Amino acid sequence: MSQSIYVGNLPYSTQEGDLREVFEAHGNVENVKIIRDRETGRSRGFGFVEMANDEEAQAAITALNGSDLGGRTLKVSFSKPRNDR
């Protein structure tokens, strides 16, 4: 079962391919989505990565939380269910 990971404090210039490359060093990446502003299309500075299983997801979180990407310190954790507005 795939596991969704929240990735925060991304540099605004980060592309989905860049984020995929960083996470692939820790396991099989199934999907990458950087959240963008609806009006401008600019990155909102966070995204989600889906890893193939819990073990790979935990390895990626342990290795990447607090690491540097483009001069910014990443915040990486298991994603939480979205609350309805």
PyMOL Python script that loads the backbone (N, CA, C, O; Angstrom):
from pymol import cmd

cmd.read_pdbstr("""\
ATOM      1  N   MET A   1       0.840  -1.183   0.000  1.00  0.00           N
ATOM      2  CA  MET A   1       0.000   0.000   0.000  1.00  0.00           C
ATOM      3  C   MET A   1       0.881   1.241   0.000  1.00  0.00           C
ATOM      4  O   MET A   1       1.832   1.333   0.777  1.00  0.00           O
ATOM      5  N   SER A   2       0.570   2.187  -0.863  1.00  0.00           N
ATOM      6  CA  SER A   2       1.403   3.386  -0.949  1.00  0.00           C
ATOM      7  C   SER A   2       1.168   4.296   0.250  1.00  0.00           C
ATOM      8  O   SER A   2       0.103   4.284   0.868  1.00  0.00           O
ATOM      9  N   GLN A   3       2.179   5.074   0.555  1.00  0.00           N
ATOM     10  CA  GLN A   3       2.142   5.963   1.709  1.00  0.00           C
ATOM     11  C   GLN A   3       2.404   7.383   1.243  1.00  0.00           C
ATOM     12  O   GLN A   3       3.377   7.630   0.531  1.00  0.00           O
ATOM     13  N   SER A   4       1.552   8.316   1.632  1.00  0.00           N
ATOM     14  CA  SER A   4       1.685   9.712   1.238  1.00  0.00           C
ATOM     15  C   SER A   4       2.543  10.469   2.253  1.00  0.00           C
ATOM     16  O   SER A   4       2.382  10.318   3.464  1.00  0.00           O
ATOM     17  N   ILE A   5       3.457  11.284   1.727  1.00  0.00           N
ATOM     18  CA  ILE A   5       4.385  12.059   2.546  1.00  0.00           C
ATOM     19  C   ILE A   5       4.206  13.538   2.222  1.00  0.00           C
ATOM     20  O   ILE A   5       4.162  13.925   1.055  1.00  0.00           O
ATOM     21  N   TYR A   6       4.105  14.358   3.263  1.00  0.00           N
ATOM     22  CA  TYR A   6       4.045  15.812   3.132  1.00  0.00           C
ATOM     23  C   TYR A   6       5.471  16.352   3.073  1.00  0.00           C
ATOM     24  O   TYR A   6       6.324  15.944   3.861  1.00  0.00           O
ATOM     25  N   VAL A   7       5.730  17.265   2.141  1.00  0.00           N
ATOM     26  CA  VAL A   7       7.040  17.906   2.033  1.00  0.00           C
ATOM     27  C   VAL A   7       6.818  19.408   2.044  1.00  0.00           C
ATOM     28  O   VAL A   7       6.251  19.964   1.104  1.00  0.00           O
ATOM     29  N   GLY A   8       7.265  20.062   3.105  1.00  0.00           N
ATOM     30  CA  GLY A   8       7.064  21.498   3.249  1.00  0.00           C
ATOM     31  C   GLY A   8       8.359  22.282   3.171  1.00  0.00           C
ATOM     32  O   GLY A   8       9.454  21.722   3.229  1.00  0.00           O
ATOM     33  N   ASN A   9       8.208  23.593   3.037  1.00  0.00           N
ATOM     34  CA  ASN A   9       9.316  24.550   2.961  1.00  0.00           C
ATOM     35  C   ASN A   9      10.157  24.339   1.705  1.00  0.00           C
ATOM     36  O   ASN A   9      11.375  24.516   1.719  1.00  0.00           O
ATOM     37  N   LEU A  10       9.487  23.957   0.625  1.00  0.00           N
ATOM     38  CA  LEU A  10      10.182  23.774  -0.653  1.00  0.00           C
ATOM     39  C   LEU A  10      10.552  25.123  -1.264  1.00  0.00           C
ATOM     40  O   LEU A  10       9.791  26.082  -1.144  1.00  0.00           O
ATOM     41  N   PRO A  11      11.705  25.208  -1.914  1.00  0.00           N
ATOM     42  CA  PRO A  11      11.991  26.404  -2.697  1.00  0.00           C
ATOM     43  C   PRO A  11      10.926  26.537  -3.796  1.00  0.00           C
ATOM     44  O   PRO A  11      10.502  25.535  -4.371  1.00  0.00           O
ATOM     45  N   TYR A  12      10.504  27.742  -4.080  1.00  0.00           N
ATOM     46  CA  TYR A  12       9.448  27.951  -5.073  1.00  0.00           C
ATOM     47  C   TYR A  12       9.857  27.504  -6.470  1.00  0.00           C
ATOM     48  O   TYR A  12       9.000  27.279  -7.325  1.00  0.00           O
ATOM     49  N   SER A  13      11.144  27.376  -6.706  1.00  0.00           N
ATOM     50  CA  SER A  13      11.636  26.962  -8.025  1.00  0.00           C
ATOM     51  C   SER A  13      11.662  25.440  -8.201  1.00  0.00           C
ATOM     52  O   SER A  13      11.957  24.960  -9.295  1.00  0.00           O
ATOM     53  N   THR A  14      11.363  24.679  -7.157  1.00  0.00           N
ATOM     54  CA  THR A  14      11.424  23.215  -7.225  1.00  0.00           C
ATOM     55  C   THR A  14      10.375  22.671  -8.190  1.00  0.00           C
ATOM     56  O   THR A  14       9.205  23.050  -8.126  1.00  0.00           O
ATOM     57  N   GLN A  15      10.799  21.791  -9.073  1.00  0.00           N
ATOM     58  CA  GLN A  15       9.895  21.120 -10.012  1.00  0.00           C
ATOM     59  C   GLN A  15       9.627  19.703  -9.510  1.00  0.00           C
ATOM     60  O   GLN A  15      10.383  19.171  -8.697  1.00  0.00           O
ATOM     61  N   GLU A  16       8.552  19.100  -9.997  1.00  0.00           N
ATOM     62  CA  GLU A  16       8.188  17.753  -9.562  1.00  0.00           C
ATOM     63  C   GLU A  16       9.286  16.741  -9.864  1.00  0.00           C
ATOM     64  O   GLU A  16       9.508  15.827  -9.070  1.00  0.00           O
ATOM     65  N   GLY A  17       9.976  16.881 -10.988  1.00  0.00           N
ATOM     66  CA  GLY A  17      11.078  15.983 -11.319  1.00  0.00           C
ATOM     67  C   GLY A  17      12.219  16.085 -10.323  1.00  0.00           C
ATOM     68  O   GLY A  17      12.847  15.082  -9.983  1.00  0.00           O
ATOM     69  N   ASP A  18      12.490  17.309  -9.850  1.00  0.00           N
ATOM     70  CA  ASP A  18      13.548  17.509  -8.846  1.00  0.00           C
ATOM     71  C   ASP A  18      13.205  16.786  -7.548  1.00  0.00           C
ATOM     72  O   ASP A  18      14.048  16.119  -6.949  1.00  0.00           O
ATOM     73  N   LEU A  19      11.956  16.931  -7.129  1.00  0.00           N
ATOM     74  CA  LEU A  19      11.518  16.312  -5.881  1.00  0.00           C
ATOM     75  C   LEU A  19      11.516  14.785  -5.998  1.00  0.00           C
ATOM     76  O   LEU A  19      11.890  14.082  -5.059  1.00  0.00           O
ATOM     77  N   ARG A  20      11.096  14.285  -7.150  1.00  0.00           N
ATOM     78  CA  ARG A  20      11.108  12.834  -7.396  1.00  0.00           C
ATOM     79  C   ARG A  20      12.532  12.296  -7.274  1.00  0.00           C
ATOM     80  O   ARG A  20      12.749  11.252  -6.659  1.00  0.00           O
ATOM     81  N   GLU A  21      13.488  12.994  -7.847  1.00  0.00           N
ATOM     82  CA  GLU A  21      14.888  12.554  -7.815  1.00  0.00           C
ATOM     83  C   GLU A  21      15.415  12.472  -6.386  1.00  0.00           C
ATOM     84  O   GLU A  21      16.128  11.530  -6.042  1.00  0.00           O
ATOM     85  N   VAL A  22      15.073  13.445  -5.558  1.00  0.00           N
ATOM     86  CA  VAL A  22      15.525  13.458  -4.163  1.00  0.00           C
ATOM     87  C   VAL A  22      14.961  12.248  -3.415  1.00  0.00           C
ATOM     88  O   VAL A  22      15.682  11.603  -2.654  1.00  0.00           O
ATOM     89  N   PHE A  23      13.683  11.936  -3.624  1.00  0.00           N
ATOM     90  CA  PHE A  23      13.038  10.847  -2.889  1.00  0.00           C
ATOM     91  C   PHE A  23      13.380   9.468  -3.456  1.00  0.00           C
ATOM     92  O   PHE A  23      13.359   8.486  -2.714  1.00  0.00           O
ATOM     93  N   GLU A  24      13.690   9.371  -4.728  1.00  0.00           N
ATOM     94  CA  GLU A  24      14.016   8.070  -5.315  1.00  0.00           C
ATOM     95  C   GLU A  24      15.275   7.455  -4.725  1.00  0.00           C
ATOM     96  O   GLU A  24      15.477   6.245  -4.831  1.00  0.00           O
ATOM     97  N   ALA A  25      16.115   8.257  -4.113  1.00  0.00           N
ATOM     98  CA  ALA A  25      17.313   7.727  -3.453  1.00  0.00           C
ATOM     99  C   ALA A  25      16.942   6.864  -2.249  1.00  0.00           C
ATOM    100  O   ALA A  25      17.782   6.136  -1.720  1.00  0.00           O
ATOM    101  N   HIS A  26      15.665   6.948  -1.811  1.00  0.00           N
ATOM    102  CA  HIS A  26      15.237   6.231  -0.608  1.00  0.00           C
ATOM    103  C   HIS A  26      14.169   5.178  -0.878  1.00  0.00           C
ATOM    104  O   HIS A  26      13.691   4.528   0.051  1.00  0.00           O
ATOM    105  N   GLY A  27      13.793   5.005  -2.145  1.00  0.00           N
ATOM    106  CA  GLY A  27      12.800   3.979  -2.461  1.00  0.00           C
ATOM    107  C   GLY A  27      12.035   4.290  -3.729  1.00  0.00           C
ATOM    108  O   GLY A  27      12.356   5.232  -4.453  1.00  0.00           O
ATOM    109  N   ASN A  28      11.019   3.486  -3.986  1.00  0.00           N
ATOM    110  CA  ASN A  28      10.199   3.610  -5.186  1.00  0.00           C
ATOM    111  C   ASN A  28       9.158   4.716  -5.012  1.00  0.00           C
ATOM    112  O   ASN A  28       8.303   4.642  -4.129  1.00  0.00           O
ATOM    113  N   VAL A  29       9.238   5.740  -5.864  1.00  0.00           N
ATOM    114  CA  VAL A  29       8.298   6.858  -5.820  1.00  0.00           C
ATOM    115  C   VAL A  29       7.184   6.591  -6.828  1.00  0.00           C
ATOM    116  O   VAL A  29       7.444   6.371  -8.011  1.00  0.00           O
ATOM    117  N   GLU A  30       5.943   6.612  -6.349  1.00  0.00           N
ATOM    118  CA  GLU A  30       4.800   6.358  -7.225  1.00  0.00           C
ATOM    119  C   GLU A  30       4.211   7.626  -7.806  1.00  0.00           C
ATOM    120  O   GLU A  30       3.732   7.620  -8.940  1.00  0.00           O
ATOM    121  N   ASN A  31       4.237   8.723  -7.045  1.00  0.00           N
ATOM    122  CA  ASN A  31       3.629   9.964  -7.518  1.00  0.00           C
ATOM    123  C   ASN A  31       4.242  11.147  -6.782  1.00  0.00           C
ATOM    124  O   ASN A  31       4.612  11.043  -5.612  1.00  0.00           O
ATOM    125  N   VAL A  32       4.345  12.279  -7.485  1.00  0.00           N
ATOM    126  CA  VAL A  32       4.833  13.524  -6.892  1.00  0.00           C
ATOM    127  C   VAL A  32       3.888  14.638  -7.315  1.00  0.00           C
ATOM    128  O   VAL A  32       3.529  14.739  -8.488  1.00  0.00           O
ATOM    129  N   LYS A  33       3.484  15.473  -6.366  1.00  0.00           N
ATOM    130  CA  LYS A  33       2.588  16.583  -6.671  1.00  0.00           C
ATOM    131  C   LYS A  33       3.014  17.798  -5.864  1.00  0.00           C
ATOM    132  O   LYS A  33       2.969  17.783  -4.634  1.00  0.00           O
ATOM    133  N   ILE A  34       3.431  18.862  -6.567  1.00  0.00           N
ATOM    134  CA  ILE A  34       3.722  20.130  -5.919  1.00  0.00           C
ATOM    135  C   ILE A  34       2.451  20.973  -6.024  1.00  0.00           C
ATOM    136  O   ILE A  34       1.885  21.122  -7.107  1.00  0.00           O
ATOM    137  N   ILE A  35       2.015  21.515  -4.908  1.00  0.00           N
ATOM    138  CA  ILE A  35       0.776  22.281  -4.870  1.00  0.00           C
ATOM    139  C   ILE A  35       1.050  23.690  -5.396  1.00  0.00           C
ATOM    140  O   ILE A  35       1.998  24.357  -4.982  1.00  0.00           O
ATOM    141  N   ARG A  36       0.194  24.117  -6.314  1.00  0.00           N
ATOM    142  CA  ARG A  36       0.358  25.418  -6.963  1.00  0.00           C
ATOM    143  C   ARG A  36      -0.848  26.314  -6.714  1.00  0.00           C
ATOM    144  O   ARG A  36      -1.964  25.835  -6.514  1.00  0.00           O
ATOM    145  N   ASP A  37      -0.608  27.611  -6.729  1.00  0.00           N
ATOM    146  CA  ASP A  37      -1.670  28.600  -6.589  1.00  0.00           C
ATOM    147  C   ASP A  37      -2.576  28.554  -7.814  1.00  0.00           C
ATOM    148  O   ASP A  37      -2.087  28.538  -8.944  1.00  0.00           O
ATOM    149  N   ARG A  38      -3.870  28.533  -7.606  1.00  0.00           N
ATOM    150  CA  ARG A  38      -4.815  28.448  -8.727  1.00  0.00           C
ATOM    151  C   ARG A  38      -4.742  29.644  -9.666  1.00  0.00           C
ATOM    152  O   ARG A  38      -4.889  29.501 -10.880  1.00  0.00           O
ATOM    153  N   GLU A  39      -4.514  30.820  -9.101  1.00  0.00           N
ATOM    154  CA  GLU A  39      -4.527  32.058  -9.898  1.00  0.00           C
ATOM    155  C   GLU A  39      -3.228  32.276 -10.671  1.00  0.00           C
ATOM    156  O   GLU A  39      -3.246  32.614 -11.855  1.00  0.00           O
ATOM    157  N   THR A  40      -2.100  32.078  -9.986  1.00  0.00           N
ATOM    158  CA  THR A  40      -0.819  32.413 -10.601  1.00  0.00           C
ATOM    159  C   THR A  40      -0.070  31.206 -11.154  1.00  0.00           C
ATOM    160  O   THR A  40       0.792  31.360 -12.019  1.00  0.00           O
ATOM    161  N   GLY A  41      -0.386  30.009 -10.670  1.00  0.00           N
ATOM    162  CA  GLY A  41       0.336  28.817 -11.086  1.00  0.00           C
ATOM    163  C   GLY A  41       1.676  28.654 -10.380  1.00  0.00           C
ATOM    164  O   GLY A  41       2.412  27.704 -10.649  1.00  0.00           O
ATOM    165  N   ARG A  42       1.992  29.578  -9.477  1.00  0.00           N
ATOM    166  CA  ARG A  42       3.253  29.538  -8.739  1.00  0.00           C
ATOM    167  C   ARG A  42       3.166  28.512  -7.614  1.00  0.00           C
ATOM    168  O   ARG A  42       2.113  28.331  -7.003  1.00  0.00           O
ATOM    169  N   SER A  43       4.277  27.849  -7.353  1.00  0.00           N
ATOM    170  CA  SER A  43       4.338  26.881  -6.262  1.00  0.00           C
ATOM    171  C   SER A  43       3.958  27.555  -4.953  1.00  0.00           C
ATOM    172  O   SER A  43       4.290  28.716  -4.715  1.00  0.00           O
ATOM    173  N   ARG A  44       3.251  26.801  -4.102  1.00  0.00           N
ATOM    174  CA  ARG A  44       2.896  27.311  -2.779  1.00  0.00           C
ATOM    175  C   ARG A  44       3.924  26.894  -1.732  1.00  0.00           C
ATOM    176  O   ARG A  44       3.756  27.196  -0.550  1.00  0.00           O
ATOM    177  N   GLY A  45       4.995  26.201  -2.151  1.00  0.00           N
ATOM    178  CA  GLY A  45       6.085  25.858  -1.237  1.00  0.00           C
ATOM    179  C   GLY A  45       5.914  24.539  -0.508  1.00  0.00           C
ATOM    180  O   GLY A  45       6.642  24.252   0.443  1.00  0.00           O
ATOM    181  N   PHE A  46       4.942  23.722  -0.955  1.00  0.00           N
ATOM    182  CA  PHE A  46       4.799  22.401  -0.360  1.00  0.00           C
ATOM    183  C   PHE A  46       4.233  21.435  -1.379  1.00  0.00           C
ATOM    184  O   PHE A  46       3.698  21.835  -2.413  1.00  0.00           O
ATOM    185  N   GLY A  47       4.362  20.157  -1.069  1.00  0.00           N
ATOM    186  CA  GLY A  47       3.864  19.147  -1.986  1.00  0.00           C
ATOM    187  C   GLY A  47       3.729  17.805  -1.285  1.00  0.00           C
ATOM    188  O   GLY A  47       3.902  17.694  -0.071  1.00  0.00           O
ATOM    189  N   PHE A  48       3.413  16.786  -2.082  1.00  0.00           N
ATOM    190  CA  PHE A  48       3.209  15.442  -1.561  1.00  0.00           C
ATOM    191  C   PHE A  48       3.931  14.438  -2.448  1.00  0.00           C
ATOM    192  O   PHE A  48       3.971  14.579  -3.670  1.00  0.00           O
ATOM    193  N   VAL A  49       4.495  13.433  -1.812  1.00  0.00           N
ATOM    194  CA  VAL A  49       5.176  12.352  -2.516  1.00  0.00           C
ATOM    195  C   VAL A  49       4.545  11.048  -2.041  1.00  0.00           C
ATOM    196  O   VAL A  49       4.379  10.840  -0.840  1.00  0.00           O
ATOM    197  N   GLU A  50       4.194  10.173  -2.974  1.00  0.00           N
ATOM    198  CA  GLU A  50       3.680   8.850  -2.608  1.00  0.00           C
ATOM    199  C   GLU A  50       4.783   7.828  -2.829  1.00  0.00           C
ATOM    200  O   GLU A  50       5.327   7.697  -3.926  1.00  0.00           O
ATOM    201  N   MET A  51       5.099   7.106  -1.757  1.00  0.00           N
ATOM    202  CA  MET A  51       6.112   6.057  -1.811  1.00  0.00           C
ATOM    203  C   MET A  51       5.404   4.712  -1.840  1.00  0.00           C
ATOM    204  O   MET A  51       4.253   4.606  -1.418  1.00  0.00           O
ATOM    205  N   ALA A  52       6.088   3.682  -2.336  1.00  0.00           N
ATOM    206  CA  ALA A  52       5.489   2.364  -2.543  1.00  0.00           C
ATOM    207  C   ALA A  52       5.041   1.687  -1.258  1.00  0.00           C
ATOM    208  O   ALA A  52       4.019   1.000  -1.253  1.00  0.00           O
ATOM    209  N   ASN A  53       5.784   1.864  -0.166  1.00  0.00           N
ATOM    210  CA  ASN A  53       5.396   1.196   1.078  1.00  0.00           C
ATOM    211  C   ASN A  53       5.843   2.004   2.289  1.00  0.00           C
ATOM    212  O   ASN A  53       6.580   2.982   2.165  1.00  0.00           O
ATOM    213  N   ASP A  54       5.384   1.577   3.466  1.00  0.00           N
ATOM    214  CA  ASP A  54       5.664   2.300   4.707  1.00  0.00           C
ATOM    215  C   ASP A  54       7.141   2.349   5.053  1.00  0.00           C
ATOM    216  O   ASP A  54       7.630   3.365   5.546  1.00  0.00           O
ATOM    217  N   GLU A  55       7.867   1.247   4.796  1.00  0.00           N
ATOM    218  CA  GLU A  55       9.286   1.200   5.152  1.00  0.00           C
ATOM    219  C   GLU A  55      10.091   2.219   4.341  1.00  0.00           C
ATOM    220  O   GLU A  55      10.928   2.933   4.892  1.00  0.00           O
ATOM    221  N   GLU A  56       9.835   2.283   3.032  1.00  0.00           N
ATOM    222  CA  GLU A  56      10.541   3.250   2.189  1.00  0.00           C
ATOM    223  C   GLU A  56      10.154   4.675   2.561  1.00  0.00           C
ATOM    224  O   GLU A  56      10.997   5.572   2.568  1.00  0.00           O
ATOM    225  N   ALA A  57       8.880   4.880   2.868  1.00  0.00           N
ATOM    226  CA  ALA A  57       8.415   6.212   3.266  1.00  0.00           C
ATOM    227  C   ALA A  57       9.103   6.643   4.557  1.00  0.00           C
ATOM    228  O   ALA A  57       9.557   7.783   4.664  1.00  0.00           O
ATOM    229  N   GLN A  58       9.183   5.754   5.528  1.00  0.00           N
ATOM    230  CA  GLN A  58       9.836   6.088   6.801  1.00  0.00           C
ATOM    231  C   GLN A  58      11.314   6.379   6.590  1.00  0.00           C
ATOM    232  O   GLN A  58      11.858   7.295   7.207  1.00  0.00           O
ATOM    233  N   ALA A  59      11.971   5.610   5.726  1.00  0.00           N
ATOM    234  CA  ALA A  59      13.387   5.849   5.433  1.00  0.00           C
ATOM    235  C   ALA A  59      13.589   7.226   4.810  1.00  0.00           C
ATOM    236  O   ALA A  59      14.540   7.929   5.151  1.00  0.00           O
ATOM    237  N   ALA A  60      12.704   7.611   3.902  1.00  0.00           N
ATOM    238  CA  ALA A  60      12.803   8.919   3.255  1.00  0.00           C
ATOM    239  C   ALA A  60      12.564  10.045   4.261  1.00  0.00           C
ATOM    240  O   ALA A  60      13.277  11.049   4.257  1.00  0.00           O
ATOM    241  N   ILE A  61      11.563   9.874   5.118  1.00  0.00           N
ATOM    242  CA  ILE A  61      11.269  10.904   6.129  1.00  0.00           C
ATOM    243  C   ILE A  61      12.451  11.077   7.066  1.00  0.00           C
ATOM    244  O   ILE A  61      12.862  12.202   7.350  1.00  0.00           O
ATOM    245  N   THR A  62      13.002   9.964   7.547  1.00  0.00           N
ATOM    246  CA  THR A  62      14.140  10.017   8.465  1.00  0.00           C
ATOM    247  C   THR A  62      15.339  10.706   7.815  1.00  0.00           C
ATOM    248  O   THR A  62      16.016  11.516   8.449  1.00  0.00           O
ATOM    249  N   ALA A  63      15.597  10.385   6.561  1.00  0.00           N
ATOM    250  CA  ALA A  63      16.773  10.933   5.876  1.00  0.00           C
ATOM    251  C   ALA A  63      16.588  12.390   5.458  1.00  0.00           C
ATOM    252  O   ALA A  63      17.547  13.161   5.486  1.00  0.00           O
ATOM    253  N   LEU A  64      15.368  12.779   5.070  1.00  0.00           N
ATOM    254  CA  LEU A  64      15.182  14.083   4.440  1.00  0.00           C
ATOM    255  C   LEU A  64      14.616  15.172   5.346  1.00  0.00           C
ATOM    256  O   LEU A  64      14.782  16.355   5.046  1.00  0.00           O
ATOM    257  N   ASN A  65      13.957  14.813   6.439  1.00  0.00           N
ATOM    258  CA  ASN A  65      13.428  15.840   7.332  1.00  0.00           C
ATOM    259  C   ASN A  65      14.583  16.637   7.924  1.00  0.00           C
ATOM    260  O   ASN A  65      15.480  16.070   8.548  1.00  0.00           O
ATOM    261  N   GLY A  66      14.559  17.943   7.728  1.00  0.00           N
ATOM    262  CA  GLY A  66      15.628  18.804   8.221  1.00  0.00           C
ATOM    263  C   GLY A  66      16.787  18.961   7.261  1.00  0.00           C
ATOM    264  O   GLY A  66      17.734  19.694   7.547  1.00  0.00           O
ATOM    265  N   SER A  67      16.724  18.274   6.112  1.00  0.00           N
ATOM    266  CA  SER A  67      17.812  18.398   5.132  1.00  0.00           C
ATOM    267  C   SER A  67      17.630  19.663   4.297  1.00  0.00           C
ATOM    268  O   SER A  67      16.571  20.291   4.321  1.00  0.00           O
ATOM    269  N   ASP A  68      18.665  20.022   3.568  1.00  0.00           N
ATOM    270  CA  ASP A  68      18.666  21.241   2.763  1.00  0.00           C
ATOM    271  C   ASP A  68      18.331  20.931   1.310  1.00  0.00           C
ATOM    272  O   ASP A  68      18.863  19.984   0.730  1.00  0.00           O
ATOM    273  N   LEU A  69      17.444  21.735   0.726  1.00  0.00           N
ATOM    274  CA  LEU A  69      17.150  21.669  -0.706  1.00  0.00           C
ATOM    275  C   LEU A  69      17.057  23.096  -1.213  1.00  0.00           C
ATOM    276  O   LEU A  69      16.154  23.845  -0.840  1.00  0.00           O
ATOM    277  N   GLY A  70      17.989  23.456  -2.057  1.00  0.00           N
ATOM    278  CA  GLY A  70      17.976  24.809  -2.627  1.00  0.00           C
ATOM    279  C   GLY A  70      18.078  25.911  -1.593  1.00  0.00           C
ATOM    280  O   GLY A  70      17.524  26.993  -1.783  1.00  0.00           O
ATOM    281  N   GLY A  71      18.785  25.646  -0.489  1.00  0.00           N
ATOM    282  CA  GLY A  71      18.966  26.663   0.539  1.00  0.00           C
ATOM    283  C   GLY A  71      17.839  26.730   1.557  1.00  0.00           C
ATOM    284  O   GLY A  71      17.836  27.619   2.409  1.00  0.00           O
ATOM    285  N   ARG A  72      16.881  25.812   1.490  1.00  0.00           N
ATOM    286  CA  ARG A  72      15.770  25.792   2.449  1.00  0.00           C
ATOM    287  C   ARG A  72      15.764  24.461   3.195  1.00  0.00           C
ATOM    288  O   ARG A  72      16.092  23.420   2.625  1.00  0.00           O
ATOM    289  N   THR A  73      15.393  24.501   4.461  1.00  0.00           N
ATOM    290  CA  THR A  73      15.345  23.303   5.294  1.00  0.00           C
ATOM    291  C   THR A  73      13.989  22.632   5.122  1.00  0.00           C
ATOM    292  O   THR A  73      12.953  23.210   5.452  1.00  0.00           O
ATOM    293  N   LEU A  74      14.002  21.405   4.603  1.00  0.00           N
ATOM    294  CA  LEU A  74      12.755  20.687   4.336  1.00  0.00           C
ATOM    295  C   LEU A  74      12.081  20.218   5.611  1.00  0.00           C
ATOM    296  O   LEU A  74      12.740  19.870   6.591  1.00  0.00           O
ATOM    297  N   LYS A  75      10.747  20.216   5.583  1.00  0.00           N
ATOM    298  CA  LYS A  75       9.933  19.629   6.639  1.00  0.00           C
ATOM    299  C   LYS A  75       9.218  18.448   6.005  1.00  0.00           C
ATOM    300  O   LYS A  75       8.356  18.630   5.145  1.00  0.00           O
ATOM    301  N   VAL A  76       9.567  17.249   6.423  1.00  0.00           N
ATOM    302  CA  VAL A  76       9.058  16.029   5.796  1.00  0.00           C
ATOM    303  C   VAL A  76       8.394  15.158   6.866  1.00  0.00           C
ATOM    304  O   VAL A  76       8.994  14.862   7.900  1.00  0.00           O
ATOM    305  N   SER A  77       7.139  14.751   6.602  1.00  0.00           N
ATOM    306  CA  SER A  77       6.415  13.905   7.554  1.00  0.00           C
ATOM    307  C   SER A  77       5.331  13.133   6.818  1.00  0.00           C
ATOM    308  O   SER A  77       5.012  13.438   5.669  1.00  0.00           O
ATOM    309  N   PHE A  78       4.765  12.127   7.488  1.00  0.00           N
ATOM    310  CA  PHE A  78       3.618  11.445   6.906  1.00  0.00           C
ATOM    311  C   PHE A  78       2.495  12.464   6.760  1.00  0.00           C
ATOM    312  O   PHE A  78       2.274  13.277   7.658  1.00  0.00           O
ATOM    313  N   SER A  79       1.788  12.426   5.644  1.00  0.00           N
ATOM    314  CA  SER A  79       0.699  13.386   5.451  1.00  0.00           C
ATOM    315  C   SER A  79      -0.501  12.986   6.294  1.00  0.00           C
ATOM    316  O   SER A  79      -0.717  11.813   6.597  1.00  0.00           O
ATOM    317  N   LYS A  80      -1.269  13.992   6.658  1.00  0.00           N
ATOM    318  CA  LYS A  80      -2.477  13.774   7.450  1.00  0.00           C
ATOM    319  C   LYS A  80      -3.679  13.872   6.521  1.00  0.00           C
ATOM    320  O   LYS A  80      -3.611  14.554   5.498  1.00  0.00           O
ATOM    321  N   PRO A  81      -4.786  13.200   6.861  1.00  0.00           N
ATOM    322  CA  PRO A  81      -5.983  13.313   6.021  1.00  0.00           C
ATOM    323  C   PRO A  81      -6.450  14.756   5.920  1.00  0.00           C
ATOM    324  O   PRO A  81      -6.375  15.520   6.882  1.00  0.00           O
ATOM    325  N   ARG A  82      -6.928  15.109   4.749  1.00  0.00           N
ATOM    326  CA  ARG A  82      -7.398  16.474   4.514  1.00  0.00           C
ATOM    327  C   ARG A  82      -8.747  16.688   5.196  1.00  0.00           C
ATOM    328  O   ARG A  82      -9.649  15.859   5.078  1.00  0.00           O
ATOM    329  N   ASN A  83      -8.877  17.801   5.907  1.00  0.00           N
ATOM    330  CA  ASN A  83     -10.149  18.145   6.540  1.00  0.00           C
ATOM    331  C   ASN A  83     -11.054  18.815   5.517  1.00  0.00           C
ATOM    332  O   ASN A  83     -10.595  19.628   4.715  1.00  0.00           O
ATOM    333  N   ASP A  84     -12.332  18.478   5.541  1.00  0.00           N
ATOM    334  CA  ASP A  84     -13.283  19.156   4.672  1.00  0.00           C
ATOM    335  C   ASP A  84     -13.485  20.570   5.170  1.00  0.00           C
ATOM    336  O   ASP A  84     -13.521  20.822   6.374  1.00  0.00           O
ATOM    337  N   ARG A  85     -13.615  21.482   4.234  1.00  0.00           N
ATOM    338  CA  ARG A  85     -13.778  22.879   4.622  1.00  0.00           C
ATOM    339  C   ARG A  85     -15.225  23.209   4.848  1.00  0.00           C
ATOM    340  O   ARG A  85     -15.554  24.347   5.183  1.00  0.00           O
TER     341      ARG A  85
END
""", "prot")
cmd.dss("prot")
cmd.show_as("cartoon", "prot")
cmd.util.cbc("prot")
cmd.orient("prot")
